[in-house]
Amino acid sequence: MMVLLYCFLILNFLSFVVTGYDKRLAIKNKRRISEKTLLSFAFIGGTIGSGLAMLVFRHKTSKMSFLWKFFLIGILQVFIAYFYVIKSK
C-alpha cells in the first residue's frame, strides 16, 4: 500500500511541475506542452498536483474548455474512488 502512496505522491508532484513548466513556456512565448498531455497527467491520478499548480501559477484558469475537461476528470475520479470504497467493504 505504501508503494501506491509513493506513486501517487510522485505523480502529483510531476503534474505540478509539468503544469508550472508549461506556464513558464507560455510566459516566454515558447512551444508549449499540449493540453492533452496536461489532462493526461490529471487523468492518471495527478489531479491534485495539477489543480494546485493551476492555482499557484494561475495557469489555465481562464480557459473554460480546459476547466470543464479538468473538472469532469476530477468528478470521474471521485465516483471511481467512491464506488471502489463501497465495493471493497
Buried (B, 14 or more C-beta within 10 A) or exposed (E): EEEEEEEBEEBBEBBBEBBBBBBEEBEEEEEBBEBEEBBBBBBEBBBBBBBBBBEEBEBBEEEEEBEEBBEEBBEEBEEEEEEEEEEEE
